[in-house]
Amino acid sequence: MSNKLTAFSGTIFEQGWGIVPKMIMKEPNISIQAKAIYAYLCSYAGNATQAFPSATLMQYELGITKDTFYKYLDELIKNNYITVSKMASEKGRFAHNIYNLEGTPYHKIPDTVTPDTVNPDPVNQDTIINNPIINNLTKNNPISKTTTKAGFDNIINAYTEDEELKETIYDFIKMRKAIKKPMTDAALKLTLKKLNKLTGLTIDNETKIEILNQSIMNSWQGIFPLKQEQNTGYNKNVQAGLDLVAKYEEEERRAANDKSGDS
């Protein structure tokens, strides 16, 4: 293997390479931006099917904004070319994403969720807070016991424009379905109200994402304040790998800064 690396020294292959399936490159329904993100992930995966560069690094090296990145990442997820696994730190907080390159993608059929009439979420009056966004949303869209994909989209789009927060809310909805506690439109509205209360009505999307990820990774039906200390039995080998990635990313940024300084 070292001989191969030596042979590529001084070429564009010396930092590694990956395999990009021709199928996705020929797919007319996938945008060029989504194909670029997919090809980038392939370059980090090598001949494997997983990669875990940070979202910040991808945005920087692809020269795209955060909103653009999550818009086209979502396109790949919806078409099942990739799935995303969230990894936790030893304290139970979100640490890193693992991007899985799916070998047999298929086009999703829109989810249909049975209304939660057996165990509906109780209404906690402490979560009914005076938030203009949510109050206006509730006024214009009366709470119902039905659930539709379009209903979720409307509620989430009215709640936030942050693409990363939207993705995390959808992940929470999927987790609820996986534990056989599917959400209704009403339950989602109440959850978002509580999310605002837990973050003190500030525009603190990072904390909201951490709160949702905490519930996702622990398969909790509700959302709760972040725990300062939590032993989740997290795999220390994975953490060590993530630390190496962080170190690599810092070296990449320094090299890029040095290169721009020289020019």
C-alpha positions as CSV (number, residue, x, y, z in Angstrom):
1,M,0.0,0.0,0.0
2,S,2.9,2.3,0.9
3,N,4.4,1.7,-2.6
4,K,1.1,2.8,-4.2
5,L,1.0,6.0,-2.1
6,T,4.7,6.7,-3.1
7,A,3.8,6.2,-6.7
8,F,1.2,8.9,-6.5
9,S,3.4,11.3,-4.5
10,G,3.2,14.7,-6.1
11,T,0.0,14.0,-8.0
12,I,-3.6,14.9,-7.2
13,F,-4.1,11.4,-5.8
14,E,-1.6,11.6,-3.0
15,Q,-4.2,12.6,-0.4
16,G,-6.5,9.7,-1.4
17,W,-9.3,9.1,-3.8
18,G,-12.7,7.4,-4.0
19,I,-15.1,5.7,-6.4
20,V,-18.1,7.6,-7.8
21,P,-20.9,5.4,-9.2
22,K,-21.8,6.2,-12.8
23,M,-25.5,5.7,-12.0
24,I,-25.9,8.8,-9.9
25,M,-23.9,10.9,-12.3
26,K,-26.3,9.9,-15.1
27,E,-29.4,10.4,-13.0
28,P,-31.3,13.4,-14.6
29,N,-33.4,14.1,-11.5
30,I,-30.3,14.8,-9.3
31,S,-29.0,18.3,-9.5
32,I,-25.3,19.1,-10.2
33,Q,-24.9,20.6,-6.7
34,A,-26.1,17.3,-5.1
35,K,-23.8,15.3,-7.4
36,A,-20.9,17.5,-6.3
37,I,-21.6,16.8,-2.6
38,Y,-22.0,13.1,-3.3
39,A,-18.7,13.0,-5.2
40,Y,-17.0,14.8,-2.4
41,L,-18.2,12.2,0.1
42,C,-17.1,9.4,-2.2
43,S,-13.6,10.9,-2.2
44,Y,-13.4,10.7,1.6
45,A,-14.9,7.2,1.6
46,G,-12.3,5.7,-0.6
47,N,-13.4,2.1,-1.5
48,A,-15.7,2.0,1.5
49,T,-19.3,3.1,2.0
50,Q,-18.9,5.6,4.8
51,A,-17.4,9.0,5.2
52,F,-17.5,11.6,8.1
53,P,-16.0,15.0,7.1
54,S,-17.7,17.8,9.0
55,A,-20.4,19.9,7.4
56,T,-18.3,23.0,8.0
57,L,-15.3,21.5,6.1
58,M,-17.5,20.4,3.2
59,Q,-19.0,23.9,2.9
60,Y,-15.6,25.5,3.0
61,E,-13.9,23.2,0.5
62,L,-16.9,23.1,-1.9
63,G,-17.3,26.9,-1.6
64,I,-21.0,26.8,-0.7
65,T,-23.1,28.3,2.0
66,K,-24.6,26.4,4.9
67,D,-28.2,26.7,3.5
68,T,-27.0,25.6,0.0
69,F,-25.2,22.6,1.5
70,Y,-28.2,21.4,3.5
71,K,-30.6,22.0,0.6
72,Y,-28.7,19.6,-1.7
73,L,-27.7,17.2,1.0
74,D,-31.5,16.8,1.7
75,E,-32.0,16.1,-2.0
76,L,-29.5,13.1,-1.7
77,I,-31.2,11.9,1.5
78,K,-34.7,12.1,0.0
79,N,-33.6,10.1,-3.0
80,N,-31.9,7.6,-0.7
81,Y,-28.4,7.9,-2.2
82,I,-27.1,8.6,1.3
83,T,-28.3,8.1,4.9
84,V,-27.0,10.0,7.9
85,S,-26.1,8.5,11.3
86,K,-25.7,10.9,14.2
87,M,-22.9,10.1,16.6
88,A,-22.8,11.1,20.3
89,S,-20.0,12.3,22.5
90,E,-19.4,10.7,26.0
91,K,-21.7,13.3,27.4
92,G,-24.5,12.2,25.2
93,R,-24.4,15.3,23.0
94,F,-24.2,15.4,19.2
95,A,-20.6,15.0,18.1
96,H,-20.5,14.1,14.4
97,N,-22.4,12.8,11.4
98,I,-21.5,9.6,9.6
99,Y,-22.6,9.7,5.9
100,N,-23.5,6.3,4.5
101,L,-23.4,5.8,0.7
102,E,-26.3,3.5,-0.1
103,G,-25.6,0.8,-2.7
104,T,-29.2,0.2,-3.6
105,P,-31.0,3.6,-3.6
106,Y,-34.7,3.7,-4.1
107,H,-37.2,6.6,-4.4
108,K,-39.2,7.1,-1.2
109,I,-42.9,6.9,-1.1
110,P,-44.2,9.8,1.0
111,D,-44.7,8.7,4.6
112,T,-48.2,8.2,5.8
113,V,-48.4,8.2,9.6
114,T,-51.4,6.8,11.6
115,P,-52.8,9.5,13.8
116,D,-51.7,9.1,17.5
117,T,-55.2,8.5,18.9
118,V,-54.2,5.7,21.3
119,N,-51.6,7.6,23.2
120,P,-51.9,11.2,22.2
121,D,-49.3,13.6,23.6
122,P,-50.7,15.4,26.7
123,V,-51.0,19.2,26.5
124,N,-48.7,20.8,29.1
125,Q,-49.9,24.3,29.8
126,D,-46.4,25.2,30.8
127,T,-45.3,24.8,27.2
128,I,-48.0,27.2,25.8
129,I,-45.8,30.2,25.6
130,N,-46.3,33.6,24.0
131,N,-44.3,33.1,20.8
132,P,-45.6,35.2,17.9
133,I,-44.3,32.7,15.3
134,I,-46.0,29.7,16.9
135,N,-49.1,31.6,17.9
136,N,-49.6,32.9,14.4
137,L,-49.0,29.4,13.0
138,T,-51.6,27.9,15.3
139,K,-54.1,30.6,14.5
140,N,-53.8,30.1,10.8
141,N,-53.5,26.3,11.0
142,P,-55.9,25.0,13.7
143,I,-54.5,22.0,15.6
144,S,-55.9,18.7,14.2
145,K,-55.4,15.1,15.0
146,T,-54.4,14.3,11.4
147,T,-50.9,13.8,10.1
148,T,-49.7,14.5,6.6
149,K,-46.2,15.0,5.1
150,A,-47.4,18.3,3.7
151,G,-48.7,19.3,7.2
152,F,-45.2,18.6,8.7
153,D,-43.6,20.6,5.9
154,N,-45.8,23.6,6.4
155,I,-45.3,23.6,10.2
156,I,-41.5,23.2,10.0
157,N,-41.1,25.8,7.2
158,A,-43.2,28.3,9.2
159,Y,-41.1,27.6,12.3
160,T,-37.6,28.1,10.9
161,E,-35.5,28.8,7.8
162,D,-32.4,27.1,9.2
163,E,-31.9,24.0,7.0
164,E,-29.9,22.1,9.6
165,L,-32.6,22.7,12.2
166,K,-35.3,21.5,9.7
167,E,-33.3,18.3,9.0
168,T,-33.0,17.6,12.7
169,I,-36.7,18.1,13.3
170,Y,-37.5,15.6,10.5
171,D,-35.0,13.2,12.1
172,F,-36.9,13.6,15.4
173,I,-40.2,12.8,13.6
174,K,-38.6,9.7,12.0
175,M,-37.3,8.5,15.4
176,R,-40.8,8.9,16.9
177,K,-42.2,6.7,14.1
178,A,-39.4,4.2,14.7
179,I,-40.3,3.8,18.4
180,K,-44.0,3.4,17.4
181,K,-45.0,6.8,18.8
182,P,-45.7,8.6,15.5
183,M,-46.3,12.4,15.7
184,T,-49.5,14.2,14.7
185,D,-49.5,17.8,13.4
186,A,-50.7,18.8,16.9
187,A,-47.9,17.0,18.7
188,L,-45.3,18.6,16.4
189,K,-46.7,22.1,17.1
190,L,-46.6,21.5,20.9
191,T,-43.0,20.0,20.6
192,L,-41.8,23.2,18.8
193,K,-43.5,25.4,21.4
194,K,-41.6,23.5,24.2
195,L,-38.4,23.7,22.2
196,N,-38.8,27.5,22.2
197,K,-39.4,27.4,26.0
198,L,-36.3,25.3,26.6
199,T,-34.1,27.8,24.7
200,G,-35.7,30.8,26.3
201,L,-37.3,32.2,23.1
202,T,-33.8,33.1,21.8
203,I,-32.8,32.5,18.2
204,D,-30.4,29.8,19.4
205,N,-30.7,27.1,16.7
206,E,-27.6,25.2,17.8
207,T,-29.0,24.6,21.2
208,K,-32.4,23.5,19.7
209,I,-30.5,21.1,17.4
210,E,-28.6,19.7,20.4
211,I,-31.8,19.2,22.4
212,L,-33.5,17.3,19.5
213,N,-30.4,15.2,18.9
214,Q,-30.3,14.3,22.6
215,S,-33.8,12.8,22.3
216,I,-33.0,11.2,18.9
217,M,-29.9,9.4,20.2
218,N,-31.7,8.2,23.4
219,S,-35.0,7.4,21.6
220,W,-36.9,9.7,23.9
221,Q,-40.5,10.5,23.1
222,G,-40.2,14.0,24.4
223,I,-37.6,16.8,24.5
224,F,-35.8,17.9,27.7
225,P,-33.1,20.3,28.9
226,L,-29.6,19.3,27.9
227,K,-27.8,17.2,30.5
228,Q,-24.4,18.4,31.6
229,E,-23.0,15.0,32.3
230,Q,-24.2,11.8,30.8
231,N,-22.4,8.4,30.5
232,T,-23.8,6.8,27.3
233,G,-21.2,4.1,27.0
234,Y,-20.0,5.8,23.8
235,N,-17.3,3.9,21.9
236,K,-14.0,5.5,22.7
237,N,-12.4,4.2,19.5
238,V,-15.0,6.2,17.5
239,Q,-14.3,9.3,19.5
240,A,-10.6,8.9,18.9
241,G,-11.3,8.7,15.2
242,L,-13.4,11.8,15.3
243,D,-10.6,13.6,17.2
244,L,-8.2,12.6,14.3
245,V,-10.7,14.0,11.8
246,A,-10.9,17.3,13.7
247,K,-7.1,17.5,13.8
248,Y,-6.9,16.8,10.0
249,E,-9.5,19.5,9.3
250,E,-7.5,22.0,11.3
251,E,-4.3,21.1,9.4
252,E,-6.3,21.5,6.1
253,R,-7.5,25.0,7.2
254,R,-4.0,26.1,8.2
255,A,-2.6,24.8,4.9
256,A,-5.3,26.7,3.0
257,N,-4.6,29.9,5.0
258,D,-0.8,29.5,4.4
259,K,-1.5,29.1,0.6
260,S,-3.7,32.2,0.5
261,G,-1.0,34.1,2.4
262,D,1.7,33.1,0.0
263,S,-0.4,34.3,-3.0
